[in-house]
């Protein structure tokens, strides 16, 4: 395979991995072992993704025989072949201008913004000793974990690999488990206040019906 300009770019693996990991680190501020495990799982997903995107295309090597037999006109080791959904859907044109790729970038961006906004609300709630119930927390109880899942989903639409496809359901299950563990702690700390909030607010998928949790003043000062 002659892909000297496509792969083996380990500096890009490093730069992209460090950027996303440090971004997540700066807005999650892990304190407990559980927090660090959550961040570590996300970091493993990011490193696995960019290693195949710019370093060594392990998944393409493993699937090269299948690709050659089912898509004989496709170079199995070309960099654009990593945009695997475009190959499977037999879509023409540059991968980066494909609607699916654009949707993936939007998901990644939305996930990062949601992480930032959620952390801001949670930070002020922790400072005032009140449960986080405003901003994104007014729509779902665990927006930070939703943000991580959205980012991973965006990358899976953009550049799916065998390791990340296996990691995604495992990490999603981990985040769901961590979310409910944190809920038990919140109920122990805030009691009926959190019970009423949880009864009115979905855990992960916002409800667009006529429901709003009771307003709180844990947000930042004006």
GIKAQUI-V792704 format. One record per backbone hydrogen bond with DSSP energy under -0.5 kcal/mol. CO is the residue of the C=O (numbers start at 1). NH is the residue of the N-H. Records with the same first field share a line. If there is no record, write none. Layout:
BEGIN
CO->NH + NH
END
This chain:
BEGIN
1->3
3->6 + 7
8->10
9->12 + 13
10->14
11->15
12->16
13->17
14->18
15->19
16->20
17->21
18->22
19->23
20->24
21->25
22->26
23->27
24->28
25->29
32->36
33->37
34->38
35->39
36->40
37->41
38->42
39->43
40->44
41->45
42->46
43->47
44->48
45->49
46->50
47->51
48->52
49->53
50->54 + 55
51->55 + 56
54->9
55->8
56->58
57->61
58->62
59->63
60->64
61->64
63->67
64->68
65->69
66->70
67->71
71->74
74->76
75->78
78->81
79->82
80->83
82->84
83->86 + 87
84->88
85->89
86->91
87->90
94->97
95->98
98->101 + 102
99->103
100->104
101->105
102->106
103->107
104->108
105->109
106->110
107->111
108->112
109->113
110->114
111->115
112->116
113->117
114->118
115->119
116->120
117->121
118->122
119->123
120->124
121->125
122->126
123->127
124->128
125->129 + 130
131->133
134->137
135->138
136->139 + 140
139->202
140->143
142->146
143->147
144->148
145->149
146->150
147->151
148->152
149->153
150->154
151->155
152->156
153->157
154->158
155->159
161->165
162->166
163->167
164->168
165->169
166->170
167->171
168->172
169->173
170->174
171->175
172->176
173->177
174->178
175->179
176->180
177->181
178->182
179->183
180->184
181->185
182->186
183->187
184->188
185->189
186->190
187->191
190->193
191->194 + 195
192->196
193->197
194->198
195->199
196->200
197->201
202->141
203->142
204->206
206->208
209->211
END
